[in-house]
Amino acid sequence: MSKRSWPFLLGGLLVALLLAGVVSNYASAHPDGLDSSLLKGCTVNADDEITGGSCPAQQAKDHELADSPLADYGVRGVSNGFLSTGLSGVLGVLLTFALGGGLFWLARRRGPATSPATDAATDAVSGPASDPSADERSARTR
């Protein structure tokens, strides 16, 4: 990786950390499109609990990973909601960055494996390497 791409990469990481750590706390608390479409046909109270009617959300179950450390956009064990959400976002960004960086590192382009036969074929196609000083000397003798 060139030295010029490091500031861009670190700047992107900083922006992602800022968005995940701070701005994520100001996201809408209202359900998204999928949640609201699943609640059609049901009546809900102020706490978004189903109180009546018939809708697909009534068959919903908890996810298998509902008790994981980063479930529900927070960190289990952190009682401050603002800090829990921000910390969860920062951990998610760092984990994603590390995983993506590791995959790119594994898939990086390495120098081509050369053999004498490959080098000879390349020289035959591209011609012999020119020596600029030899070219200049031949131009002066003409």
C-alpha positions as CSV (number, residue, x, y, z in Angstrom):
1,M,0.0,0.0,0.0
2,S,1.4,3.4,-0.9
3,K,2.0,6.1,1.7
4,R,-0.5,8.3,0.0
5,S,-3.4,5.9,0.7
6,W,-2.8,5.7,4.5
7,P,-4.3,9.2,5.3
8,F,-7.4,8.3,3.2
9,L,-7.8,5.0,5.0
10,L,-7.3,6.4,8.5
11,G,-9.6,9.3,7.7
12,G,-12.3,6.9,6.6
13,L,-11.9,4.9,9.7
14,L,-12.1,8.0,11.9
15,V,-15.3,9.1,10.2
16,A,-16.8,5.6,10.6
17,L,-15.8,5.6,14.3
18,L,-17.4,9.0,14.8
19,L,-20.6,8.1,13.1
20,A,-20.9,4.7,14.9
21,G,-19.8,6.1,18.3
22,V,-21.7,9.4,18.5
23,V,-24.3,9.8,15.7
24,S,-25.8,6.3,16.1
25,N,-27.3,7.5,19.4
26,Y,-29.4,10.0,17.5
27,A,-31.0,7.4,15.2
28,S,-34.8,7.1,15.1
29,A,-36.3,5.1,17.9
30,H,-39.4,4.4,15.7
31,P,-39.6,1.0,14.0
32,D,-38.2,0.8,10.5
33,G,-40.2,-0.3,7.4
34,L,-39.9,-4.0,8.1
35,D,-41.0,-3.7,11.7
36,S,-44.0,-1.5,10.9
37,S,-45.2,-3.7,8.1
38,L,-45.1,-6.7,10.4
39,L,-47.3,-4.8,12.9
40,K,-50.1,-4.1,10.3
41,G,-53.3,-5.5,11.6
42,C,-52.3,-5.3,15.3
43,T,-52.9,-2.7,17.8
44,V,-49.9,-1.6,19.9
45,N,-49.5,0.4,23.1
46,A,-47.0,3.3,23.8
47,D,-44.3,0.7,24.5
48,D,-44.8,-1.0,21.1
49,E,-46.3,-4.1,22.7
50,I,-49.0,-5.9,20.8
51,T,-52.3,-5.5,22.6
52,G,-54.7,-6.9,20.1
53,G,-55.5,-7.8,16.5
54,S,-53.8,-10.2,14.2
55,C,-50.4,-9.6,12.5
56,P,-47.2,-11.5,11.5
57,A,-45.3,-10.0,14.4
58,Q,-47.2,-12.1,16.9
59,Q,-45.3,-15.2,15.7
60,A,-41.9,-13.5,16.2
61,K,-39.4,-15.2,18.4
62,D,-36.2,-14.0,20.0
63,H,-33.1,-14.5,17.9
64,E,-30.7,-17.3,18.9
65,L,-28.0,-14.6,19.6
66,A,-30.3,-12.3,21.6
67,D,-28.2,-12.8,24.7
68,S,-24.9,-12.1,22.9
69,P,-22.6,-9.3,24.1
70,L,-23.6,-6.8,21.4
71,A,-27.3,-7.7,21.0
72,D,-29.9,-4.9,20.6
73,Y,-27.4,-2.2,19.5
74,G,-25.7,-2.1,22.9
75,V,-23.1,-3.7,25.1
76,R,-24.3,-6.1,27.7
77,G,-23.3,-4.9,31.2
78,V,-23.0,-1.2,30.4
79,S,-26.0,0.5,32.1
80,N,-25.6,3.9,30.4
81,G,-27.6,3.7,27.2
82,F,-25.7,6.4,25.3
83,L,-22.3,4.9,26.2
84,S,-23.6,1.3,25.5
85,T,-24.9,2.2,22.0
86,G,-21.7,4.2,21.1
87,L,-19.4,1.5,22.4
88,S,-21.3,-1.1,20.4
89,G,-21.0,0.9,17.2
90,V,-17.2,1.5,17.8
91,L,-16.6,-2.2,18.5
92,G,-18.6,-3.1,15.3
93,V,-16.6,-0.7,13.2
94,L,-13.2,-2.0,14.6
95,L,-14.2,-5.6,14.2
96,T,-15.4,-5.0,10.6
97,F,-12.3,-3.0,9.8
98,A,-10.0,-5.7,11.2
99,L,-11.9,-8.5,9.3
100,G,-11.9,-6.5,6.1
101,G,-8.3,-5.5,6.4
102,G,-7.3,-9.1,7.1
103,L,-9.2,-10.4,4.1
104,F,-7.6,-7.7,1.9
105,W,-4.2,-8.6,3.3
106,L,-4.7,-12.3,2.4
107,A,-5.9,-11.4,-1.1
108,R,-3.2,-8.8,-1.8
109,R,-1.3,-8.9,-5.0
110,R,2.1,-10.4,-4.5
111,G,5.0,-10.2,-7.0
112,P,4.6,-12.7,-9.8
113,A,6.6,-15.9,-9.6
114,T,9.2,-15.7,-12.3
115,S,11.2,-18.5,-13.9
116,P,14.0,-18.3,-16.4
117,A,11.7,-19.4,-19.2
118,T,9.2,-16.6,-18.3
119,D,12.0,-14.0,-18.2
120,A,13.3,-15.1,-21.6
121,A,9.8,-14.9,-23.1
122,T,9.2,-11.5,-21.7
123,D,12.5,-10.2,-23.1
124,A,11.7,-11.7,-26.5
125,V,8.4,-9.8,-26.6
126,S,9.5,-6.5,-25.2
127,G,13.0,-6.5,-26.7
128,P,16.3,-5.9,-25.0
129,A,16.5,-3.4,-22.3
130,S,17.8,-0.1,-23.6
131,D,20.7,1.7,-22.1
132,P,20.0,5.5,-22.3
133,S,23.7,6.3,-22.2
134,A,24.4,4.0,-25.2
135,D,21.5,5.6,-27.1
136,E,22.9,9.0,-26.4
137,R,26.4,8.0,-27.6
138,S,25.0,6.6,-30.8
139,A,23.0,9.7,-31.5
140,R,26.1,11.9,-31.0
141,T,28.2,9.8,-33.5
142,R,25.6,10.2,-36.3
